[in-house]
């Protein structure tokens, strides 16, 4: 178990200082250069012959990225005709014609397929999802090179239906969910007919890629006539980038994410360059706009409507950490949750109240079963426990899913079994496997900050903090206020690899060992006393004693 220093909870990029200090001398790295996988795929697609006339690209679903993709195709196809459309009207793709009463074609409008003859079409996947029959027509046109426009008046048939020959390649662009829906239309799409690639929104950061990353930032600022960034602004931006990717070793490549920050920072700045305070101001303004829901939820805790204790000790009760996603709200936010466990005589069953009330998802149920298996293994039971348990998320009125509360549920369970109290100043998050290893979970920054805010408003004791999996340290990019509190020893972070490391922190007792005060020894003692008591008294005697 390790109490982490403040440097571990926020990314440290000092190793890149030389490159960052020289950012203004870095050559610009454009979209195509920053996307080598995409660029190589488009080079292949523009040159390949045969039936591979379709390229499916996983990309953010908006016109901004489709225009950048169009530019890459134009450059790599040596200025061939490249057209694009944001319309989902199938007539835009195939063209249209009108017919008079005699069946003569009186109107004729070219579609993209005709306009892009011997060229390329960049098209949103939604254009085909909105018109499933259009995919069959497009597929036939790509394979046979023969297509016909759409009759805009279906009540009149043309004496001679217009047709045209086409030699075109199509690039379908959409996000992963849209592509998955498209695959329902054509399950065998990649079997000799289509290529696939992705617009990557993250860049692995290391000594070999730092120049590429900084050059890409220069391209974004220069291409959009924005002020240059100071080295301190780069450091602040990289910390925010690590939070965005949820990994300190990766930086975002999402151009729109950067533009949103930069444009707001320019409004709030009065400098010729954007510095760290300008970037901070942009993030603070964004948080203020979106903070109503998390602040309202926190006020329920501070008013005592939702019970969260951040001081004292309690048997069978622990502060777990959750991430709340609300439909129609742009950001997730963290909130502590009180998890409790009560023990009573029974057949060893551990009742998951959330699951029985149909408020627990499958992943949560899986975590509970893994926790039960680990406890049975740790206690070396050759028969079921003589106790039954009930574990619940208190004051939870919506579905709970995921296995990130497994360690917290385990702590509440062994506390109730051993009757050792849990320190309420410490919150817990982490998944557990059947061998007691603590595994990584998601949403760490939001979870920690949610508990931090409650501790701050209820009053720091100097001993409050969070236990988390050691493997999650690389995902931390905490808010500057939390980092400052850790520097001042007001708030703490402990990273653990096993249950044996977590229990002593939160319960003040070793989990197992020869020591009679260990949690396992205490539980074994309770079981032994129960069995001795059960052998001494008959059922009738126990009932009589209970009534007396």
C-alpha positions as CSV (number, residue, x, y, z in Angstrom):
1,X,0.0,0.0,0.0
2,X,1.3,3.4,-0.9
3,X,0.2,6.9,0.0
4,X,0.8,8.7,-3.2
5,X,2.5,12.1,-3.4
6,X,0.9,14.9,-5.4
7,X,3.1,14.3,-8.4
8,X,1.4,10.9,-9.0
9,X,-2.2,12.3,-9.2
10,X,-1.5,14.8,-12.0
11,X,0.5,14.2,-15.2
12,X,4.1,15.2,-15.2
13,X,5.5,16.2,-18.7
14,X,8.8,17.8,-17.6
15,X,10.7,15.3,-19.8
16,X,9.3,17.1,-22.8
17,X,10.3,20.6,-21.7
18,X,12.9,21.1,-24.4
19,X,10.5,20.4,-27.2
20,X,7.7,22.4,-25.5
21,X,9.9,25.4,-25.0
22,X,10.8,25.3,-28.7
23,X,7.2,24.8,-29.9
24,X,7.2,27.9,-32.1
25,X,10.1,26.5,-34.2
26,X,8.2,23.2,-34.8
27,X,6.9,22.8,-38.3
28,X,3.1,22.5,-38.7
29,X,1.7,18.9,-38.8
30,X,-1.6,18.9,-40.8
31,X,-4.5,16.5,-40.5
32,X,-3.2,14.0,-43.0
33,X,0.2,13.8,-41.4
34,X,-1.3,13.4,-37.9
35,X,-3.4,10.5,-39.2
36,X,-0.9,8.1,-40.8
37,X,-3.2,5.1,-40.7
38,X,-6.0,7.0,-42.4
39,X,-3.6,8.6,-45.0
40,X,-2.1,5.2,-45.9
41,X,-5.5,3.7,-46.3
42,X,-6.7,6.5,-48.6
43,X,-3.5,6.1,-50.7
44,X,-4.3,2.4,-51.1
45,X,-7.9,3.0,-51.8
46,X,-7.3,5.6,-54.5
47,X,-4.9,3.2,-56.3
48,X,-6.6,-0.2,-55.8
49,X,-8.4,-1.9,-58.7
50,X,-11.2,-4.4,-58.7
51,X,-14.3,-4.6,-56.5
52,X,-12.9,-2.7,-53.6
53,X,-14.8,0.5,-54.4
54,X,-16.0,1.3,-50.9
55,X,-14.1,2.6,-47.9
56,X,-15.8,2.7,-44.5
57,X,-14.2,5.2,-42.1
58,X,-14.9,5.4,-38.4
59,X,-14.9,9.1,-37.6
60,X,-16.8,11.8,-35.7
61,X,-20.1,12.2,-37.5
62,X,-20.0,15.8,-38.7
63,X,-19.2,17.8,-41.8
64,X,-16.0,19.3,-40.3
65,X,-14.2,15.9,-40.4
66,X,-15.7,14.9,-43.7
67,X,-14.3,18.1,-45.3
68,X,-10.8,17.2,-43.9
69,X,-11.2,13.7,-45.2
70,X,-12.2,15.1,-48.6
71,X,-9.0,17.1,-48.7
72,X,-6.9,14.1,-48.0
73,X,-8.6,12.2,-50.8
74,X,-8.1,15.1,-53.2
75,X,-4.4,15.3,-52.4
76,X,-3.8,11.5,-52.6
77,X,-5.8,11.0,-55.8
78,X,-3.8,13.7,-57.7
79,X,-6.8,16.1,-57.8
80,X,-9.4,13.7,-59.1
81,X,-13.0,14.8,-58.7
82,X,-14.1,14.5,-55.1
83,X,-17.6,15.5,-54.0
84,X,-19.3,15.4,-50.7
85,X,-22.9,15.8,-49.4
86,X,-24.5,16.1,-46.0
87,X,-28.0,15.3,-47.4
88,X,-29.8,12.1,-46.6
89,X,-32.0,12.5,-49.6
90,X,-31.2,9.5,-51.9
91,X,-32.1,11.6,-55.0
92,X,-29.0,13.7,-54.2
93,X,-26.9,10.6,-54.6
94,X,-28.5,9.1,-57.7
95,X,-30.0,12.1,-59.4
96,X,-33.7,12.6,-60.3
97,X,-36.0,13.0,-63.3
98,X,-39.6,14.0,-64.0
99,X,-42.0,12.5,-66.5
100,X,-45.0,14.1,-68.3
101,X,-48.3,12.4,-69.0
102,X,-47.0,10.8,-72.2
103,X,-44.1,9.2,-70.4
104,X,-41.4,11.6,-71.7
105,X,-38.6,12.7,-69.5
106,X,-39.0,16.4,-69.0
107,X,-36.7,17.1,-66.1
108,X,-33.3,15.7,-65.4
109,X,-31.0,16.5,-62.4
110,X,-27.6,14.9,-62.0
111,X,-26.7,13.2,-58.8
112,X,-23.4,12.8,-57.1
113,X,-22.6,9.5,-58.8
114,X,-22.7,11.2,-62.2
115,X,-20.8,14.3,-61.0
116,X,-18.1,12.2,-59.5
117,X,-17.5,9.9,-62.6
118,X,-13.9,8.6,-62.4
119,X,-13.7,10.2,-58.9
120,X,-14.8,9.9,-55.3
121,X,-17.8,10.6,-53.1
122,X,-17.5,11.3,-49.4
123,X,-20.8,10.4,-47.9
124,X,-22.3,10.2,-44.3
125,X,-23.3,6.7,-43.3
126,X,-26.7,8.2,-42.2
127,X,-27.5,8.8,-45.9
128,X,-27.8,5.0,-46.3
129,X,-29.3,4.3,-42.9
130,X,-32.1,6.7,-43.6
131,X,-32.7,4.9,-47.0
132,X,-31.8,1.2,-46.7
133,X,-33.0,0.5,-50.2
134,X,-30.5,3.1,-51.4
135,X,-27.7,0.8,-50.3
136,X,-28.8,-2.0,-52.6
137,X,-28.9,0.5,-55.5
138,X,-25.5,1.9,-54.6
139,X,-24.0,-1.5,-54.2
140,X,-25.3,-2.5,-57.7
141,X,-23.9,0.7,-59.2
142,X,-20.4,0.2,-57.6
143,X,-20.2,-3.4,-58.9
144,X,-21.8,-3.1,-62.4
145,X,-21.0,0.6,-63.1
146,X,-24.6,1.1,-64.2
147,X,-27.1,3.3,-62.4
148,X,-30.3,5.1,-62.9
149,X,-31.8,8.3,-61.4
150,X,-34.9,8.4,-59.2
151,X,-38.3,9.1,-60.7
152,X,-39.7,12.0,-58.6
153,X,-43.3,11.2,-59.7
154,X,-43.9,7.5,-59.1
155,X,-47.5,7.7,-60.6
156,X,-46.0,8.3,-64.1
157,X,-43.7,5.8,-65.7
158,X,-41.1,6.8,-68.3
159,X,-41.3,5.2,-71.7
160,X,-37.6,4.9,-71.6
161,X,-36.0,5.0,-68.1
162,X,-32.8,7.1,-68.2
163,X,-29.6,5.3,-67.2
164,X,-26.0,6.2,-67.1
165,X,-22.6,4.6,-66.7
166,X,-20.4,5.4,-63.7
167,X,-17.0,4.7,-62.4
168,X,-16.9,6.0,-58.9
169,X,-15.6,5.1,-55.5
170,X,-17.5,5.9,-52.3
171,X,-16.1,6.8,-48.8
172,X,-18.7,6.2,-46.1
173,X,-18.0,8.2,-42.9
174,X,-19.7,7.8,-39.5
175,X,-19.2,6.9,-35.9
176,X,-18.9,3.3,-34.6
177,X,-22.6,3.0,-33.7
178,X,-23.7,4.1,-37.2
179,X,-21.2,1.7,-38.8
180,X,-22.5,-1.1,-36.7
181,X,-26.1,-0.4,-37.9
182,X,-24.8,-0.3,-41.5
183,X,-23.3,-3.7,-41.0
184,X,-26.8,-5.0,-40.4
185,X,-27.7,-4.0,-43.9
186,X,-24.6,-5.8,-45.3
187,X,-23.0,-8.3,-42.8
188,X,-20.4,-9.4,-45.3
189,X,-19.3,-5.8,-46.3
190,X,-15.6,-6.4,-45.7
191,X,-15.4,-9.7,-47.6
192,X,-13.7,-8.5,-50.7
193,X,-15.9,-5.5,-51.3
194,X,-15.0,-2.7,-48.8
195,X,-11.9,-1.5,-46.9
196,X,-12.1,-0.1,-43.3
197,X,-10.0,2.4,-41.4
198,X,-10.4,5.0,-38.7
199,X,-9.8,8.6,-37.9
200,X,-7.7,8.3,-34.7
201,X,-8.7,10.7,-31.9
202,X,-5.7,9.9,-29.6
203,X,-1.9,10.0,-30.0
204,X,0.4,7.9,-27.9
205,X,2.8,10.4,-26.3
206,X,6.5,9.6,-26.1
207,X,9.9,11.1,-27.1
208,X,9.3,10.1,-30.8
209,X,5.8,11.7,-31.1
210,X,6.1,14.9,-29.0
211,X,7.3,16.9,-32.0
212,X,4.3,15.6,-34.0
213,X,1.9,16.6,-31.3
214,X,3.3,20.1,-30.9
215,X,3.4,20.6,-34.7
216,X,-0.3,19.6,-34.8
217,X,-1.1,22.2,-32.2
218,X,0.8,24.8,-34.4
219,X,-1.3,23.7,-37.4
220,X,-4.5,24.1,-35.5
221,X,-3.7,27.6,-34.2
222,X,-2.1,28.9,-37.4
223,X,-4.8,27.5,-39.7
224,X,-7.5,29.1,-37.6
225,X,-5.7,32.4,-37.1
226,X,-5.4,31.9,-33.3
227,X,-2.7,33.2,-31.0
228,X,0.2,30.9,-30.4
229,X,0.5,29.0,-27.1
230,X,3.1,29.6,-24.4
231,X,5.0,26.7,-23.0
232,X,3.0,26.9,-19.7
233,X,-0.2,26.8,-21.7
234,X,1.0,23.7,-23.4
235,X,1.6,22.0,-20.0
236,X,-1.9,23.0,-18.9
237,X,-3.4,21.8,-22.1
238,X,-1.6,18.4,-21.9
239,X,-3.0,17.8,-18.4
240,X,-6.4,18.5,-19.7
241,X,-5.7,16.2,-22.7
242,X,-4.7,13.4,-20.3
243,X,-8.0,13.8,-18.5
244,X,-9.9,13.8,-21.9
245,X,-8.3,10.5,-22.9
246,X,-8.2,9.1,-19.4
247,X,-4.6,8.2,-19.8
248,X,-1.5,10.2,-19.1
249,X,0.3,8.6,-22.0
250,X,-2.1,9.7,-24.7
251,X,-3.1,13.1,-26.0
252,X,-6.3,14.0,-27.9
253,X,-6.2,14.5,-31.7
254,X,-9.7,15.8,-31.8
255,X,-9.4,19.1,-33.6
256,X,-12.8,20.3,-32.6
257,X,-12.0,19.7,-28.9
258,X,-8.9,22.0,-29.2
259,X,-10.8,24.7,-31.2
260,X,-13.5,24.8,-28.5
261,X,-10.9,25.5,-25.8
262,X,-8.9,28.0,-27.9
263,X,-11.8,30.1,-29.1
264,X,-13.1,30.5,-25.6
265,X,-9.6,31.2,-24.2
266,X,-9.2,34.0,-26.8
267,X,-12.5,35.7,-25.7
268,X,-11.3,35.6,-22.0
269,X,-7.7,36.7,-22.8
270,X,-6.2,40.1,-23.5
271,X,-2.7,38.7,-24.4
272,X,-1.0,38.3,-27.8
273,X,-0.4,34.7,-26.8
274,X,-2.5,32.2,-24.9
275,X,-1.0,31.4,-21.5
276,X,-1.9,28.9,-18.8
277,X,-4.3,31.3,-17.1
278,X,-6.2,31.8,-20.4
279,X,-6.5,28.0,-20.8
280,X,-7.5,27.6,-17.1
281,X,-10.1,30.4,-17.5
282,X,-11.7,28.5,-20.5
283,X,-12.0,25.3,-18.5
284,X,-13.3,27.1,-15.5
285,X,-16.0,28.8,-17.6
286,X,-16.9,25.5,-19.1
287,X,-17.2,23.9,-15.7
288,X,-19.4,26.8,-14.4
289,X,-21.8,26.4,-17.3
290,X,-22.2,22.6,-16.7
291,X,-22.0,22.5,-12.9
292,X,-25.6,22.9,-11.9
293,X,-26.4,19.2,-11.7
294,X,-23.3,18.1,-9.7
295,X,-23.7,21.1,-7.4
296,X,-27.4,20.3,-6.8
297,X,-26.6,16.7,-6.0
298,X,-23.8,17.8,-3.6
299,X,-26.3,20.2,-1.8
300,X,-28.5,17.2,-1.0
301,X,-25.6,15.6,0.8
302,X,-24.7,18.8,2.6
303,X,-28.3,19.3,3.7
304,X,-28.4,15.8,5.1
305,X,-31.0,14.6,2.6
306,X,-28.5,12.0,1.3
307,X,-26.4,10.6,4.2
308,X,-22.7,10.5,3.5
309,X,-20.4,10.5,6.5
310,X,-16.8,11.7,6.2
311,X,-15.8,11.4,9.8
312,X,-15.8,8.7,12.5
313,X,-16.1,4.9,12.1
314,X,-19.0,2.5,11.4
315,X,-19.3,-1.3,11.2
316,X,-20.5,-2.6,7.8
317,X,-20.7,0.8,6.2
318,X,-18.2,2.2,3.6
319,X,-18.1,5.2,1.2
320,X,-18.1,3.9,-2.4
321,X,-17.6,6.1,-5.4
322,X,-19.8,6.3,-8.4
323,X,-20.0,8.2,-11.7
324,X,-23.3,9.7,-12.7
325,X,-24.4,10.0,-16.4
326,X,-27.5,12.0,-17.0
327,X,-29.2,12.1,-20.4
328,X,-29.1,15.5,-21.8
329,X,-26.1,16.5,-19.7
330,X,-22.7,16.8,-21.5
331,X,-20.4,15.6,-18.7
332,X,-20.3,12.8,-16.2
333,X,-19.7,13.7,-12.6
334,X,-18.7,11.8,-9.5
335,X,-20.7,11.2,-6.3
336,X,-20.0,9.2,-3.2
337,X,-22.4,6.4,-2.4
338,X,-23.0,4.8,1.1
339,X,-22.7,1.0,0.8
340,X,-23.8,-1.0,3.8
341,X,-23.9,-4.6,4.8
342,X,-25.8,-6.3,7.6
343,X,-25.3,-9.8,8.9
344,X,-27.8,-12.3,10.3
345,X,-27.9,-16.0,11.0
346,X,-28.5,-17.9,7.8
347,X,-27.2,-20.3,5.2
348,X,-24.3,-18.3,3.9
349,X,-26.2,-16.5,1.2
350,X,-25.1,-12.9,0.3
351,X,-28.2,-11.0,-0.9
352,X,-27.5,-8.3,-3.5
353,X,-30.4,-6.0,-2.8
354,X,-29.8,-4.0,-6.0
355,X,-30.0,-7.1,-8.1
356,X,-33.1,-8.4,-6.3
357,X,-34.8,-5.1,-6.7
358,X,-33.9,-5.2,-10.5
359,X,-31.7,-2.0,-10.0
360,X,-28.4,-3.9,-10.5
361,X,-26.9,-4.6,-13.9
362,X,-25.2,-7.7,-15.1
363,X,-21.7,-6.4,-14.5
364,X,-22.6,-5.4,-10.9
365,X,-24.0,-8.9,-10.3
366,X,-20.8,-10.4,-11.7
367,X,-18.7,-8.3,-9.3
368,X,-20.8,-9.5,-6.4
369,X,-20.4,-13.1,-7.3
370,X,-16.6,-12.7,-7.7
371,X,-16.4,-11.0,-4.3
372,X,-18.3,-13.9,-2.7
373,X,-15.9,-16.4,-4.3
374,X,-12.9,-14.6,-3.0
375,X,-14.2,-14.3,0.6
376,X,-15.1,-18.1,0.6
377,X,-11.5,-18.8,-0.6
378,X,-9.9,-16.5,1.9
379,X,-11.8,-18.0,4.8
380,X,-11.0,-21.5,3.5
381,X,-14.5,-22.6,4.2
382,X,-15.4,-26.3,3.8
383,X,-19.1,-25.6,4.3
384,X,-21.3,-22.5,3.9
385,X,-21.0,-19.6,6.3
386,X,-23.5,-19.8,9.2
387,X,-24.4,-16.2,8.4
388,X,-26.3,-14.5,5.6
389,X,-25.6,-11.0,4.5
390,X,-27.5,-8.2,2.8
391,X,-25.5,-5.6,0.7
392,X,-27.1,-2.5,-0.6
393,X,-26.3,0.9,-2.1
394,X,-28.2,3.2,0.4
395,X,-30.5,5.9,-1.0
396,X,-29.9,4.7,-4.6
397,X,-33.0,5.0,-6.8
398,X,-31.7,4.2,-10.2
399,X,-29.8,1.3,-11.9
400,X,-26.3,0.5,-10.6
401,X,-24.0,-1.3,-13.0
402,X,-20.3,-2.0,-13.3
403,X,-17.9,-3.8,-11.0
404,X,-16.0,-0.7,-9.7
405,X,-17.8,-1.0,-6.3
406,X,-16.6,-4.6,-5.7
407,X,-13.8,-3.6,-3.3
408,X,-16.1,-1.3,-1.4
409,X,-18.7,-4.0,-1.1
410,X,-16.1,-6.5,0.1
411,X,-14.9,-4.0,2.8
412,X,-18.4,-3.6,4.1
413,X,-19.0,-7.3,4.1
414,X,-15.9,-8.3,6.0
415,X,-16.5,-5.4,8.4
416,X,-20.0,-6.7,9.2
417,X,-18.6,-10.3,9.6
418,X,-15.7,-9.3,11.8
419,X,-17.5,-6.4,13.6
420,X,-14.4,-4.3,12.9
421,X,-15.4,-0.7,12.0
422,X,-14.6,1.1,8.8
423,X,-13.0,4.5,8.8
424,X,-15.6,6.8,7.2
425,X,-12.9,9.4,6.2
426,X,-11.8,7.1,3.4
427,X,-13.7,6.2,0.2
428,X,-12.9,3.1,-1.8
429,X,-13.1,2.2,-5.5
430,X,-11.8,-0.8,-7.4
431,X,-12.8,-4.1,-8.9
432,X,-11.6,-7.4,-7.3
433,X,-10.8,-10.7,-8.9
434,X,-11.2,-14.2,-7.3
435,X,-7.6,-14.0,-6.1
436,X,-8.0,-10.7,-4.3
437,X,-6.1,-8.6,-6.8
438,X,-7.5,-5.1,-7.1
439,X,-8.2,-4.1,-10.7
440,X,-8.6,-0.9,-12.6
441,X,-11.9,0.9,-13.0
442,X,-13.1,3.9,-15.0
443,X,-14.1,7.5,-14.2
444,X,-11.4,7.9,-11.5
445,X,-11.0,11.7,-11.8
446,X,-14.7,12.3,-11.4
447,X,-15.0,9.8,-8.6
448,X,-12.2,11.3,-6.5
449,X,-13.3,14.9,-7.1
450,X,-16.9,14.0,-6.1
451,X,-15.7,12.7,-2.7
452,X,-13.2,15.6,-2.3
453,X,-15.9,18.2,-2.7
454,X,-18.1,16.5,0.0
455,X,-15.1,16.3,2.4
456,X,-14.3,19.9,1.7
457,X,-17.8,21.1,2.5
458,X,-18.2,18.9,5.6
459,X,-14.7,19.9,6.8
460,X,-11.3,18.5,6.2
461,X,-9.8,16.4,9.0
462,X,-6.4,15.9,7.4
463,X,-7.0,12.1,7.2
464,X,-9.5,11.9,4.4
465,X,-8.8,10.4,1.0
466,X,-9.5,7.7,-1.5
467,X,-8.2,4.1,-2.0
468,X,-7.9,3.2,-5.6
469,X,-6.2,0.5,-7.8
470,X,-2.5,1.0,-8.4
471,X,-3.1,0.3,-12.1
472,X,-5.3,3.4,-12.2
473,X,-2.6,5.9,-11.3
474,X,-1.7,6.5,-15.0
475,X,-5.3,7.6,-15.6
476,X,-5.3,10.5,-13.0
477,X,-5.4,14.1,-14.0
478,X,-7.1,15.7,-11.0
479,X,-8.4,19.2,-10.8
480,X,-5.9,21.7,-9.5
481,X,-7.8,22.3,-6.3
482,X,-7.6,18.5,-5.4
483,X,-3.9,18.5,-6.2
484,X,-3.3,21.5,-4.0
485,X,-5.1,19.8,-1.1
486,X,-2.9,16.7,-1.5
487,X,0.1,19.0,-1.4
488,X,-1.1,20.4,1.8
489,X,-1.9,17.0,3.3
490,X,-5.6,17.8,3.6
491,X,-6.6,15.0,1.2
492,X,-4.8,11.7,0.4
493,X,-4.6,9.0,-2.3
494,X,-3.7,5.4,-1.5
495,X,-3.0,3.0,-4.3
496,X,-3.3,-0.7,-3.7
497,X,-2.7,-3.9,-5.6
498,X,-4.5,-6.4,-3.4
499,X,-7.3,-6.7,-0.8
500,X,-4.7,-7.4,1.8
501,X,-3.2,-3.9,1.2
502,X,-6.6,-2.1,1.2
503,X,-8.1,-3.5,4.4
504,X,-5.5,-2.2,6.8
505,X,-5.9,1.3,5.5
506,X,-9.6,1.5,5.9
507,X,-10.1,-0.8,8.9
508,X,-6.8,-0.5,10.8
509,X,-6.4,-4.2,11.0
510,X,-4.5,-6.7,8.8
511,X,-6.7,-8.7,6.5
512,X,-5.1,-12.1,7.3
513,X,-2.1,-13.6,9.1
514,X,-1.3,-15.3,12.4
515,X,-2.2,-12.2,14.4
516,X,-5.4,-12.8,16.4
517,X,-6.5,-9.3,15.6
518,X,-6.6,-9.9,11.8
519,X,-9.9,-9.6,10.1
520,X,-9.9,-13.3,8.9
521,X,-9.0,-14.4,12.5
522,X,-11.9,-12.4,13.9
523,X,-14.4,-13.8,11.4
524,X,-13.1,-17.4,12.1
525,X,-13.6,-16.7,15.8
526,X,-17.2,-15.5,15.3
527,X,-18.0,-18.6,13.2
528,X,-16.4,-20.9,15.9
529,X,-18.4,-19.2,18.7
530,X,-21.6,-19.5,16.6
531,X,-21.1,-23.2,16.0
532,X,-20.3,-23.8,19.7
533,X,-23.4,-21.9,20.7
534,X,-25.5,-23.9,18.2
535,X,-24.3,-27.2,19.4
536,X,-25.0,-26.3,23.1
537,X,-28.6,-25.2,22.5
538,X,-31.4,-27.0,20.7
539,X,-33.7,-25.1,18.4
540,X,-36.5,-25.1,21.0
541,X,-34.2,-23.7,23.6
542,X,-33.0,-20.9,21.3
543,X,-36.6,-19.9,20.5
544,X,-37.4,-19.9,24.2
545,X,-34.4,-17.8,25.1
546,X,-35.2,-15.4,22.3
547,X,-38.7,-14.8,23.6
548,X,-37.4,-14.5,27.2
